[in-house]
Amino acid sequence: MAKHAETGKNRTGIDISPMHSERMISGAKEYTGASGERVPSIAALQRQYIEEADPIGSVPVPGTLRGALKTGAQKATGKNPEVLLNKLGQRLAFERGGVRLYDSVINKCEAIEDRQAVGPVTVDELQQIRDEELEHFRLLSDCIESLGADPTAETPDADVGGVAAMGFRKVLNDPRTTLAQCLEMLLTLELADNASWELLIRLADDMGLKDTSEQFQRALEQEKEHLLTLRSWCEEMTLSAASQATEARH
């Protein structure tokens, strides 16, 4: 596994074959119109699908009497508890998936650290972040149960989040990707995670769930630490790779 990006046999750019690239551009214009234009027939078909599409799933009705009573009480005050439950389900799925993603990176880090330096990254720190993600999953599960809902139910936003995460799983589990590339993926996830916890805190506050909001705030503080750690690792590894490449040329 290469430590950083290197010049190789990459033949993907059009500059490698000017004659063929001109023919390709000409064909693209002929069949798709001018650059940047949408093909009317395709755009119309997309709009038709959008107009006819059903929603992605639904928030399940409370499965217990306690849950039904709590939901009814919230609705009586003009609140919409389904929004909070939808976002709680999304966060629950994200944290569960996050544990598995960190497991993948820990495995990669362990596999390469005997053969090459892994820079500022340590398995112990990755494991700590992974364990805290698991704690957040359990916190969210308990919170959903306390509201009388079922934490095993998949909400619409949890479904969408799961589809979006498929690309991240492919990158992190690809044996060819470097540790630095994997850390960049985790950094992207942590950026989204921080913003989502902030939103959950606001939703809990609006619902009058003070204790829940305080618990979420503690989780957010940990997520902020995760973000700072990953950002520093990514910066250090990228700058170090650039410096090594410069030294190698001299």
NUMI-818050 format. One record per residue (C-alpha): residue number from 0; residue in three letters; z, y, x. Coordinates in nm, 2 decimals. Layout:
NUMI-818050
<drenlo resi="NUM" resn="Ala" zz="Z" yy="Y" xx="X"/>
...
//
This chain:
NUMI-818050
<drenlo resi="0" resn="Met" zz="0.00" yy="0.00" xx="0.00"/>
<drenlo resi="1" resn="Ala" zz="-0.10" yy="0.34" xx="0.14"/>
<drenlo resi="2" resn="Lys" zz="0.17" yy="0.59" xx="0.19"/>
<drenlo resi="3" resn="His" zz="-0.04" yy="0.88" xx="0.07"/>
<drenlo resi="4" resn="Ala" zz="-0.39" yy="0.97" xx="-0.04"/>
<drenlo resi="5" resn="Glu" zz="-0.65" yy="0.89" xx="0.23"/>
<drenlo resi="6" resn="Thr" zz="-1.02" yy="0.94" xx="0.27"/>
<drenlo resi="7" resn="Gly" zz="-1.20" yy="0.62" xx="0.18"/>
<drenlo resi="8" resn="Lys" zz="-1.51" yy="0.47" xx="0.01"/>
<drenlo resi="9" resn="Asn" zz="-1.48" yy="0.68" xx="-0.31"/>
<drenlo resi="10" resn="Arg" zz="-1.83" yy="0.71" xx="-0.47"/>
<drenlo resi="11" resn="Thr" zz="-1.73" yy="0.87" xx="-0.80"/>
<drenlo resi="12" resn="Gly" zz="-1.85" yy="1.23" xx="-0.74"/>
<drenlo resi="13" resn="Ile" zz="-2.20" yy="1.34" xx="-0.83"/>
<drenlo resi="14" resn="Asp" zz="-2.26" yy="1.49" xx="-0.49"/>
<drenlo resi="15" resn="Ile" zz="-2.30" yy="1.14" xx="-0.35"/>
<drenlo resi="16" resn="Ser" zz="-2.64" yy="1.11" xx="-0.52"/>
<drenlo resi="17" resn="Pro" zz="-2.80" yy="1.44" xx="-0.62"/>
<drenlo resi="18" resn="Met" zz="-3.12" yy="1.28" xx="-0.76"/>
<drenlo resi="19" resn="His" zz="-2.93" yy="1.05" xx="-0.99"/>
<drenlo resi="20" resn="Ser" zz="-2.68" yy="1.32" xx="-1.09"/>
<drenlo resi="21" resn="Glu" zz="-2.97" yy="1.54" xx="-1.21"/>
<drenlo resi="22" resn="Arg" zz="-3.10" yy="1.26" xx="-1.43"/>
<drenlo resi="23" resn="Met" zz="-2.75" yy="1.20" xx="-1.57"/>
<drenlo resi="24" resn="Ile" zz="-2.70" yy="1.56" xx="-1.66"/>
<drenlo resi="25" resn="Ser" zz="-3.04" yy="1.58" xx="-1.82"/>
<drenlo resi="26" resn="Gly" zz="-2.97" yy="1.28" xx="-2.03"/>
<drenlo resi="27" resn="Ala" zz="-2.63" yy="1.40" xx="-2.14"/>
<drenlo resi="28" resn="Lys" zz="-2.79" yy="1.73" xx="-2.26"/>
<drenlo resi="29" resn="Glu" zz="-3.06" yy="1.55" xx="-2.44"/>
<drenlo resi="30" resn="Tyr" zz="-2.83" yy="1.32" xx="-2.64"/>
<drenlo resi="31" resn="Thr" zz="-2.52" yy="1.54" xx="-2.68"/>
<drenlo resi="32" resn="Gly" zz="-2.64" yy="1.90" xx="-2.69"/>
<drenlo resi="33" resn="Ala" zz="-2.54" yy="2.18" xx="-2.46"/>
<drenlo resi="34" resn="Ser" zz="-2.23" yy="2.15" xx="-2.25"/>
<drenlo resi="35" resn="Gly" zz="-1.91" yy="2.21" xx="-2.46"/>
<drenlo resi="36" resn="Glu" zz="-2.09" yy="2.17" xx="-2.79"/>
<drenlo resi="37" resn="Arg" zz="-1.95" yy="1.92" xx="-3.05"/>
<drenlo resi="38" resn="Val" zz="-2.20" yy="1.69" xx="-3.21"/>
<drenlo resi="39" resn="Pro" zz="-2.20" yy="1.79" xx="-3.58"/>
<drenlo resi="40" resn="Ser" zz="-2.23" yy="1.44" xx="-3.71"/>
<drenlo resi="41" resn="Ile" zz="-1.94" yy="1.32" xx="-3.50"/>
<drenlo resi="42" resn="Ala" zz="-1.72" yy="1.62" xx="-3.59"/>
<drenlo resi="43" resn="Ala" zz="-1.79" yy="1.56" xx="-3.96"/>
<drenlo resi="44" resn="Leu" zz="-1.70" yy="1.20" xx="-3.93"/>
<drenlo resi="45" resn="Gln" zz="-1.37" yy="1.28" xx="-3.75"/>
<drenlo resi="46" resn="Arg" zz="-1.28" yy="1.53" xx="-4.03"/>
<drenlo resi="47" resn="Gln" zz="-1.35" yy="1.27" xx="-4.29"/>
<drenlo resi="48" resn="Tyr" zz="-1.12" yy="1.02" xx="-4.12"/>
<drenlo resi="49" resn="Ile" zz="-0.85" yy="1.29" xx="-4.09"/>
<drenlo resi="50" resn="Glu" zz="-0.88" yy="1.39" xx="-4.45"/>
<drenlo resi="51" resn="Glu" zz="-0.86" yy="1.02" xx="-4.57"/>
<drenlo resi="52" resn="Ala" zz="-0.59" yy="0.90" xx="-4.33"/>
<drenlo resi="53" resn="Asp" zz="-0.25" yy="0.78" xx="-4.44"/>
<drenlo resi="54" resn="Pro" zz="0.06" yy="0.90" xx="-4.25"/>
<drenlo resi="55" resn="Ile" zz="0.18" yy="0.68" xx="-3.96"/>
<drenlo resi="56" resn="Gly" zz="0.47" yy="0.50" xx="-4.12"/>
<drenlo resi="57" resn="Ser" zz="0.77" yy="0.65" xx="-4.30"/>
<drenlo resi="58" resn="Val" zz="1.14" yy="0.70" xx="-4.25"/>
<drenlo resi="59" resn="Pro" zz="1.31" yy="0.40" xx="-4.41"/>
<drenlo resi="60" resn="Val" zz="1.54" yy="0.44" xx="-4.70"/>
<drenlo resi="61" resn="Pro" zz="1.91" yy="0.39" xx="-4.62"/>
<drenlo resi="62" resn="Gly" zz="1.99" yy="0.02" xx="-4.62"/>
<drenlo resi="63" resn="Thr" zz="2.36" yy="0.06" xx="-4.71"/>
<drenlo resi="64" resn="Leu" zz="2.55" yy="0.23" xx="-4.99"/>
<drenlo resi="65" resn="Arg" zz="2.73" yy="0.45" xx="-4.73"/>
<drenlo resi="66" resn="Gly" zz="2.39" yy="0.56" xx="-4.59"/>
<drenlo resi="67" resn="Ala" zz="2.26" yy="0.64" xx="-4.94"/>
<drenlo resi="68" resn="Leu" zz="2.56" yy="0.85" xx="-5.02"/>
<drenlo resi="69" resn="Lys" zz="2.54" yy="1.05" xx="-4.69"/>
<drenlo resi="70" resn="Thr" zz="2.17" yy="1.11" xx="-4.74"/>
<drenlo resi="71" resn="Gly" zz="2.23" yy="1.23" xx="-5.10"/>
<drenlo resi="72" resn="Ala" zz="2.51" yy="1.46" xx="-4.98"/>
<drenlo resi="73" resn="Gln" zz="2.28" yy="1.62" xx="-4.72"/>
<drenlo resi="74" resn="Lys" zz="2.00" yy="1.67" xx="-4.98"/>
<drenlo resi="75" resn="Ala" zz="2.24" yy="1.83" xx="-5.22"/>
<drenlo resi="76" resn="Thr" zz="2.30" yy="2.10" xx="-4.96"/>
<drenlo resi="77" resn="Gly" zz="1.93" yy="2.16" xx="-4.92"/>
<drenlo resi="78" resn="Lys" zz="1.90" yy="1.97" xx="-4.59"/>
<drenlo resi="79" resn="Asn" zz="1.63" yy="1.71" xx="-4.51"/>
<drenlo resi="80" resn="Pro" zz="1.81" yy="1.43" xx="-4.32"/>
<drenlo resi="81" resn="Glu" zz="1.48" yy="1.24" xx="-4.28"/>
<drenlo resi="82" resn="Val" zz="1.37" yy="1.48" xx="-4.01"/>
<drenlo resi="83" resn="Leu" zz="1.68" yy="1.42" xx="-3.80"/>
<drenlo resi="84" resn="Leu" zz="1.65" yy="1.04" xx="-3.85"/>
<drenlo resi="85" resn="Asn" zz="1.29" yy="1.05" xx="-3.76"/>
<drenlo resi="86" resn="Lys" zz="1.37" yy="1.23" xx="-3.43"/>
<drenlo resi="87" resn="Leu" zz="1.67" yy="1.01" xx="-3.36"/>
<drenlo resi="88" resn="Gly" zz="1.45" yy="0.70" xx="-3.40"/>
<drenlo resi="89" resn="Gln" zz="1.19" yy="0.86" xx="-3.16"/>
<drenlo resi="90" resn="Arg" zz="1.46" yy="0.94" xx="-2.90"/>
<drenlo resi="91" resn="Leu" zz="1.61" yy="0.59" xx="-2.94"/>
<drenlo resi="92" resn="Ala" zz="1.27" yy="0.43" xx="-2.87"/>
<drenlo resi="93" resn="Phe" zz="1.21" yy="0.66" xx="-2.58"/>
<drenlo resi="94" resn="Glu" zz="1.54" yy="0.59" xx="-2.41"/>
<drenlo resi="95" resn="Arg" zz="1.49" yy="0.21" xx="-2.46"/>
<drenlo resi="96" resn="Gly" zz="1.14" yy="0.24" xx="-2.31"/>
<drenlo resi="97" resn="Gly" zz="1.27" yy="0.46" xx="-2.03"/>
<drenlo resi="98" resn="Val" zz="1.51" yy="0.19" xx="-1.91"/>
<drenlo resi="99" resn="Arg" zz="1.22" yy="-0.05" xx="-1.87"/>
<drenlo resi="100" resn="Leu" zz="1.01" yy="0.21" xx="-1.69"/>
<drenlo resi="101" resn="Tyr" zz="1.29" yy="0.28" xx="-1.44"/>
<drenlo resi="102" resn="Asp" zz="1.32" yy="-0.09" xx="-1.40"/>
<drenlo resi="103" resn="Ser" zz="0.96" yy="-0.10" xx="-1.30"/>
<drenlo resi="104" resn="Val" zz="1.00" yy="0.18" xx="-1.04"/>
<drenlo resi="105" resn="Ile" zz="1.31" yy="0.02" xx="-0.90"/>
<drenlo resi="106" resn="Asn" zz="1.12" yy="-0.30" xx="-0.86"/>
<drenlo resi="107" resn="Lys" zz="0.84" yy="-0.12" xx="-0.68"/>
<drenlo resi="108" resn="Cys" zz="1.08" yy="0.07" xx="-0.46"/>
<drenlo resi="109" resn="Glu" zz="1.26" yy="-0.26" xx="-0.35"/>
<drenlo resi="110" resn="Ala" zz="0.92" yy="-0.42" xx="-0.29"/>
<drenlo resi="111" resn="Ile" zz="0.80" yy="-0.16" xx="-0.04"/>
<drenlo resi="112" resn="Glu" zz="1.12" yy="-0.03" xx="0.13"/>
<drenlo resi="113" resn="Asp" zz="1.13" yy="-0.33" xx="0.37"/>
<drenlo resi="114" resn="Arg" zz="0.78" yy="-0.25" xx="0.49"/>
<drenlo resi="115" resn="Gln" zz="0.77" yy="0.13" xx="0.49"/>
<drenlo resi="116" resn="Ala" zz="0.99" yy="0.44" xx="0.44"/>
<drenlo resi="117" resn="Val" zz="1.03" yy="0.55" xx="0.08"/>
<drenlo resi="118" resn="Gly" zz="1.13" yy="0.90" xx="0.17"/>
<drenlo resi="119" resn="Pro" zz="1.42" yy="1.06" xx="-0.01"/>
<drenlo resi="120" resn="Val" zz="1.43" yy="0.80" xx="-0.28"/>
<drenlo resi="121" resn="Thr" zz="1.71" yy="0.55" xx="-0.30"/>
<drenlo resi="122" resn="Val" zz="1.74" yy="0.24" xx="-0.53"/>
<drenlo resi="123" resn="Asp" zz="2.10" yy="0.34" xx="-0.60"/>
<drenlo resi="124" resn="Glu" zz="2.00" yy="0.68" xx="-0.74"/>
<drenlo resi="125" resn="Leu" zz="1.72" yy="0.52" xx="-0.95"/>
<drenlo resi="126" resn="Gln" zz="1.97" yy="0.27" xx="-1.08"/>
<drenlo resi="127" resn="Gln" zz="2.21" yy="0.54" xx="-1.18"/>
<drenlo resi="128" resn="Ile" zz="1.95" yy="0.72" xx="-1.37"/>
<drenlo resi="129" resn="Arg" zz="1.84" yy="0.40" xx="-1.53"/>
<drenlo resi="130" resn="Asp" zz="2.20" yy="0.32" xx="-1.64"/>
<drenlo resi="131" resn="Glu" zz="2.24" yy="0.67" xx="-1.79"/>
<drenlo resi="132" resn="Glu" zz="1.92" yy="0.62" xx="-1.99"/>
<drenlo resi="133" resn="Leu" zz="2.08" yy="0.30" xx="-2.12"/>
<drenlo resi="134" resn="Glu" zz="2.39" yy="0.49" xx="-2.21"/>
<drenlo resi="135" resn="His" zz="2.18" yy="0.74" xx="-2.41"/>
<drenlo resi="136" resn="Phe" zz="2.01" yy="0.46" xx="-2.59"/>
<drenlo resi="137" resn="Arg" zz="2.35" yy="0.32" xx="-2.70"/>
<drenlo resi="138" resn="Leu" zz="2.47" yy="0.67" xx="-2.80"/>
<drenlo resi="139" resn="Leu" zz="2.17" yy="0.72" xx="-3.02"/>
<drenlo resi="140" resn="Ser" zz="2.20" yy="0.38" xx="-3.18"/>
<drenlo resi="141" resn="Asp" zz="2.57" yy="0.45" xx="-3.26"/>
<drenlo resi="142" resn="Cys" zz="2.47" yy="0.79" xx="-3.40"/>
<drenlo resi="143" resn="Ile" zz="2.20" yy="0.64" xx="-3.63"/>
<drenlo resi="144" resn="Glu" zz="2.45" yy="0.38" xx="-3.76"/>
<drenlo resi="145" resn="Ser" zz="2.72" yy="0.65" xx="-3.82"/>
<drenlo resi="146" resn="Leu" zz="2.47" yy="0.82" xx="-4.05"/>
<drenlo resi="147" resn="Gly" zz="2.43" yy="0.50" xx="-4.25"/>
<drenlo resi="148" resn="Ala" zz="2.08" yy="0.43" xx="-4.11"/>
<drenlo resi="149" resn="Asp" zz="1.93" yy="0.13" xx="-3.93"/>
<drenlo resi="150" resn="Pro" zz="1.87" yy="0.18" xx="-3.56"/>
<drenlo resi="151" resn="Thr" zz="1.63" yy="-0.12" xx="-3.55"/>
<drenlo resi="152" resn="Ala" zz="1.38" yy="0.05" xx="-3.79"/>
<drenlo resi="153" resn="Glu" zz="1.08" yy="0.22" xx="-3.63"/>
<drenlo resi="154" resn="Thr" zz="1.03" yy="0.57" xx="-3.75"/>
<drenlo resi="155" resn="Pro" zz="0.69" yy="0.75" xx="-3.75"/>
<drenlo resi="156" resn="Asp" zz="0.76" yy="0.95" xx="-3.44"/>
<drenlo resi="157" resn="Ala" zz="0.90" yy="0.65" xx="-3.26"/>
<drenlo resi="158" resn="Asp" zz="0.57" yy="0.47" xx="-3.34"/>
<drenlo resi="159" resn="Val" zz="0.36" yy="0.76" xx="-3.20"/>
<drenlo resi="160" resn="Gly" zz="0.58" yy="0.78" xx="-2.89"/>
<drenlo resi="161" resn="Gly" zz="0.54" yy="0.41" xx="-2.82"/>
<drenlo resi="162" resn="Val" zz="0.16" yy="0.44" xx="-2.82"/>
<drenlo resi="163" resn="Ala" zz="0.18" yy="0.74" xx="-2.59"/>
<drenlo resi="164" resn="Ala" zz="0.40" yy="0.55" xx="-2.35"/>
<drenlo resi="165" resn="Met" zz="0.15" yy="0.27" xx="-2.30"/>
<drenlo resi="166" resn="Gly" zz="-0.04" yy="0.47" xx="-2.04"/>
<drenlo resi="167" resn="Phe" zz="0.28" yy="0.53" xx="-1.84"/>
<drenlo resi="168" resn="Arg" zz="0.37" yy="0.16" xx="-1.85"/>
<drenlo resi="169" resn="Lys" zz="0.02" yy="0.08" xx="-1.71"/>
<drenlo resi="170" resn="Val" zz="0.06" yy="0.32" xx="-1.42"/>
<drenlo resi="171" resn="Leu" zz="0.41" yy="0.22" xx="-1.33"/>
<drenlo resi="172" resn="Asn" zz="0.34" yy="-0.16" xx="-1.34"/>
<drenlo resi="173" resn="Asp" zz="0.01" yy="-0.13" xx="-1.16"/>
<drenlo resi="174" resn="Pro" zz="0.07" yy="-0.29" xx="-0.81"/>
<drenlo resi="175" resn="Arg" zz="-0.17" yy="-0.05" xx="-0.66"/>
<drenlo resi="176" resn="Thr" zz="0.01" yy="0.27" xx="-0.75"/>
<drenlo resi="177" resn="Thr" zz="0.23" yy="0.44" xx="-0.49"/>
<drenlo resi="178" resn="Leu" zz="0.59" yy="0.52" xx="-0.53"/>
<drenlo resi="179" resn="Ala" zz="0.50" yy="0.89" xx="-0.53"/>
<drenlo resi="180" resn="Gln" zz="0.25" yy="0.84" xx="-0.81"/>
<drenlo resi="181" resn="Cys" zz="0.51" yy="0.66" xx="-1.01"/>
<drenlo resi="182" resn="Leu" zz="0.77" yy="0.93" xx="-0.96"/>
<drenlo resi="183" resn="Glu" zz="0.52" yy="1.19" xx="-1.09"/>
<drenlo resi="184" resn="Met" zz="0.49" yy="0.98" xx="-1.41"/>
<drenlo resi="185" resn="Leu" zz="0.87" yy="0.97" xx="-1.44"/>
<drenlo resi="186" resn="Leu" zz="0.89" yy="1.35" xx="-1.38"/>
<drenlo resi="187" resn="Thr" zz="0.65" yy="1.40" xx="-1.67"/>
<drenlo resi="188" resn="Leu" zz="0.86" yy="1.18" xx="-1.90"/>
<drenlo resi="189" resn="Glu" zz="1.18" yy="1.36" xx="-1.80"/>
<drenlo resi="190" resn="Leu" zz="1.03" yy="1.70" xx="-1.88"/>
<drenlo resi="191" resn="Ala" zz="0.95" yy="1.57" xx="-2.23"/>
<drenlo resi="192" resn="Asp" zz="1.30" yy="1.41" xx="-2.25"/>
<drenlo resi="193" resn="Asn" zz="1.48" yy="1.73" xx="-2.18"/>
<drenlo resi="194" resn="Ala" zz="1.29" yy="1.93" xx="-2.44"/>
<drenlo resi="195" resn="Ser" zz="1.35" yy="1.66" xx="-2.70"/>
<drenlo resi="196" resn="Trp" zz="1.72" yy="1.65" xx="-2.64"/>
<drenlo resi="197" resn="Glu" zz="1.74" yy="2.02" xx="-2.68"/>
<drenlo resi="198" resn="Leu" zz="1.56" yy="1.99" xx="-3.02"/>
<drenlo resi="199" resn="Leu" zz="1.80" yy="1.71" xx="-3.13"/>
<drenlo resi="200" resn="Ile" zz="2.10" yy="1.93" xx="-3.05"/>
<drenlo resi="201" resn="Arg" zz="1.95" yy="2.21" xx="-3.27"/>
<drenlo resi="202" resn="Leu" zz="1.89" yy="1.96" xx="-3.55"/>
<drenlo resi="203" resn="Ala" zz="2.24" yy="1.82" xx="-3.53"/>
<drenlo resi="204" resn="Asp" zz="2.38" yy="2.18" xx="-3.54"/>
<drenlo resi="205" resn="Asp" zz="2.17" yy="2.26" xx="-3.85"/>
<drenlo resi="206" resn="Met" zz="2.31" yy="1.95" xx="-4.02"/>
<drenlo resi="207" resn="Gly" zz="2.67" yy="2.05" xx="-3.94"/>
<drenlo resi="208" resn="Leu" zz="2.72" yy="1.74" xx="-3.71"/>
<drenlo resi="209" resn="Lys" zz="2.94" yy="1.92" xx="-3.45"/>
<drenlo resi="210" resn="Asp" zz="3.07" yy="1.60" xx="-3.28"/>
<drenlo resi="211" resn="Thr" zz="2.72" yy="1.46" xx="-3.25"/>
<drenlo resi="212" resn="Ser" zz="2.59" yy="1.78" xx="-3.11"/>
<drenlo resi="213" resn="Glu" zz="2.85" yy="1.78" xx="-2.84"/>
<drenlo resi="214" resn="Gln" zz="2.77" yy="1.42" xx="-2.75"/>
<drenlo resi="215" resn="Phe" zz="2.40" yy="1.51" xx="-2.73"/>
<drenlo resi="216" resn="Gln" zz="2.48" yy="1.81" xx="-2.51"/>
<drenlo resi="217" resn="Arg" zz="2.65" yy="1.59" xx="-2.26"/>
<drenlo resi="218" resn="Ala" zz="2.34" yy="1.36" xx="-2.26"/>
<drenlo resi="219" resn="Leu" zz="2.12" yy="1.67" xx="-2.20"/>
<drenlo resi="220" resn="Glu" zz="2.33" yy="1.77" xx="-1.90"/>
<drenlo resi="221" resn="Gln" zz="2.26" yy="1.43" xx="-1.74"/>
<drenlo resi="222" resn="Glu" zz="1.89" yy="1.45" xx="-1.83"/>
<drenlo resi="223" resn="Lys" zz="1.88" yy="1.79" xx="-1.65"/>
<drenlo resi="224" resn="Glu" zz="2.01" yy="1.62" xx="-1.34"/>
<drenlo resi="225" resn="His" zz="1.75" yy="1.35" xx="-1.37"/>
<drenlo resi="226" resn="Leu" zz="1.48" yy="1.62" xx="-1.39"/>
<drenlo resi="227" resn="Leu" zz="1.61" yy="1.80" xx="-1.08"/>
<drenlo resi="228" resn="Thr" zz="1.63" yy="1.48" xx="-0.88"/>
<drenlo resi="229" resn="Leu" zz="1.28" yy="1.36" xx="-0.96"/>
<drenlo resi="230" resn="Arg" zz="1.13" yy="1.71" xx="-0.90"/>
<drenlo resi="231" resn="Ser" zz="1.29" yy="1.73" xx="-0.56"/>
<drenlo resi="232" resn="Trp" zz="1.17" yy="1.38" xx="-0.47"/>
<drenlo resi="233" resn="Cys" zz="0.81" yy="1.45" xx="-0.58"/>
<drenlo resi="234" resn="Glu" zz="0.80" yy="1.78" xx="-0.39"/>
<drenlo resi="235" resn="Glu" zz="0.95" yy="1.63" xx="-0.07"/>
<drenlo resi="236" resn="Met" zz="0.72" yy="1.33" xx="-0.07"/>
<drenlo resi="237" resn="Thr" zz="0.40" yy="1.53" xx="-0.14"/>
<drenlo resi="238" resn="Leu" zz="0.48" yy="1.80" xx="0.12"/>
<drenlo resi="239" resn="Ser" zz="0.57" yy="1.53" xx="0.37"/>
<drenlo resi="240" resn="Ala" zz="0.25" yy="1.35" xx="0.31"/>
<drenlo resi="241" resn="Ala" zz="0.05" yy="1.67" xx="0.36"/>
<drenlo resi="242" resn="Ser" zz="0.24" yy="1.75" xx="0.68"/>
<drenlo resi="243" resn="Gln" zz="0.17" yy="1.40" xx="0.82"/>
<drenlo resi="244" resn="Ala" zz="-0.20" yy="1.43" xx="0.74"/>
<drenlo resi="245" resn="Thr" zz="-0.21" yy="1.76" xx="0.92"/>
<drenlo resi="246" resn="Glu" zz="-0.04" yy="1.62" xx="1.23"/>
<drenlo resi="247" resn="Ala" zz="-0.27" yy="1.32" xx="1.24"/>
<drenlo resi="248" resn="Arg" zz="-0.57" yy="1.55" xx="1.27"/>
<drenlo resi="249" resn="His" zz="-0.43" yy="1.73" xx="1.58"/>
//
